[in-house]
Amino acid sequence: MQPATLFTDTVPMPADGRAVWLRTADGVRLRAAVWPGARGTVLLFPGRTEVVEKYGDVIARLVAAGWGVLTLDW
């Protein structure tokens, strides 16, 4: 995994998130982002070709409620 950028200058995102690049078995590169949470983890799958940042407000509300979030661009 390699570090990736979360574009927080365009959309407010919770501060404790991090993003990484993942490489699939067939060579496709995906950007994944994760925020920790004590209540459990919500898997958030944006629509095809949508980016993590589009759901910044949803992620912020989930994290504020104590949920962790794992999401990716695909």
C-alpha positions as CSV (number, residue, x, y, z in Angstrom):
1,M,0.0,0.0,0.0
2,Q,1.1,3.5,-0.8
3,P,-0.2,6.7,0.8
4,A,-2.8,8.6,-1.2
5,T,-4.2,12.0,-0.9
6,L,-7.6,13.0,0.6
7,F,-8.6,16.3,-1.1
8,T,-9.9,18.1,2.0
9,D,-9.5,21.5,0.5
10,T,-12.6,21.0,-1.6
11,V,-14.8,19.2,0.9
12,P,-14.6,19.2,4.7
13,M,-13.6,15.7,5.9
14,P,-13.0,14.3,9.4
15,A,-9.4,15.0,10.4
16,D,-8.4,11.5,11.4
17,G,-8.9,9.8,8.1
18,R,-6.2,8.4,5.9
19,A,-6.1,7.2,2.3
20,V,-3.9,4.6,0.6
21,W,-3.5,3.2,-2.9
22,L,-4.3,-0.5,-3.2
23,R,-3.3,-2.8,-6.2
24,T,-5.7,-5.6,-7.1
25,A,-4.5,-9.0,-8.3
26,D,-5.2,-8.0,-11.9
27,G,-3.2,-4.8,-11.5
28,V,-6.0,-2.2,-11.1
29,R,-5.1,0.6,-8.7
30,L,-7.8,1.7,-6.2
31,R,-7.8,4.5,-3.7
32,A,-9.2,3.5,-0.3
33,A,-9.9,5.7,2.7
34,V,-10.6,4.8,6.3
35,W,-11.7,6.6,9.5
36,P,-11.6,4.8,12.8
37,G,-14.7,4.5,15.0
38,A,-15.7,2.8,18.2
39,R,-19.2,1.6,17.3
40,G,-18.2,-0.5,14.3
41,T,-17.3,0.2,10.6
42,V,-19.6,1.3,7.8
43,L,-18.5,0.2,4.3
44,L,-19.4,3.0,2.0
45,F,-19.3,2.3,-1.7
46,P,-19.8,5.4,-3.8
47,G,-21.2,5.0,-7.3
48,R,-19.0,3.9,-10.1
49,T,-16.5,6.6,-11.0
50,E,-17.4,8.7,-8.0
51,V,-14.8,9.9,-5.6
52,V,-14.5,9.6,-1.8
53,E,-14.7,13.3,-1.3
54,K,-18.2,13.5,-2.8
55,Y,-19.4,11.8,0.4
56,G,-17.5,14.0,2.8
57,D,-20.7,15.2,4.6
58,V,-21.9,11.6,5.0
59,I,-18.5,10.4,6.3
60,A,-18.4,13.4,8.7
61,R,-21.9,12.5,10.1
62,L,-21.0,8.8,10.5
63,V,-17.7,9.6,12.2
64,A,-19.4,12.2,14.5
65,A,-21.8,9.4,15.5
66,G,-19.0,7.1,16.5
67,W,-18.9,4.9,13.4
68,G,-15.7,4.1,11.5
69,V,-15.9,4.4,7.7
70,L,-14.1,2.4,5.0
71,T,-14.6,3.6,1.4
72,L,-12.9,3.5,-2.0
73,D,-12.9,5.0,-5.4
74,W,-13.7,2.3,-8.1
